[in-house]
Amino acid sequence: MLLDGAKALYVDILERIQGSLRPGSLVLADDARHCQEFVSRMRSDGGRYLSVPLADDLEISMRLS
């Protein structure tokens, strides 16, 4: 999934689609540095995601479980 829109909605969008993401699914968030709540959640969501910055303005996260 590619998130590239209203940064304030990234967390809300993730909550809505999270049930559809299977292990191995990728979430790319453009300009993620503008939504620290999203980045913090992806990096500390109880081991459900592995999330790292791909570039200065792109966060890549993989669903683990």
ChimeraX attribute file (.defattr): number of C-alpha atoms within 10 A of each C-alpha:
attribute: neighborCount
match mode: 1-to-1
recipient: residues
	/A:1	13
	/A:2	10
	/A:3	18
	/A:4	13
	/A:5	11
	/A:6	10
	/A:7	20
	/A:8	14
	/A:9	13
	/A:10	19
	/A:11	16
	/A:12	12
	/A:13	12
	/A:14	17
	/A:15	10
	/A:16	9
	/A:17	10
	/A:18	11
	/A:19	8
	/A:20	9
	/A:21	16
	/A:22	12
	/A:23	12
	/A:24	13
	/A:25	14
	/A:26	18
	/A:27	19
	/A:28	18
	/A:29	24
	/A:30	21
	/A:31	17
	/A:32	22
	/A:33	16
	/A:34	13
	/A:35	17
	/A:36	13
	/A:37	14
	/A:38	20
	/A:39	22
	/A:40	11
	/A:41	13
	/A:42	24
	/A:43	15
	/A:44	12
	/A:45	12
	/A:46	9
	/A:47	12
	/A:48	15
	/A:49	22
	/A:50	16
	/A:51	22
	/A:52	14
	/A:53	15
	/A:54	13
	/A:55	10
	/A:56	10
	/A:57	12
	/A:58	17
	/A:59	21
	/A:60	21
	/A:61	23
	/A:62	19
	/A:63	18
	/A:64	14
	/A:65	12
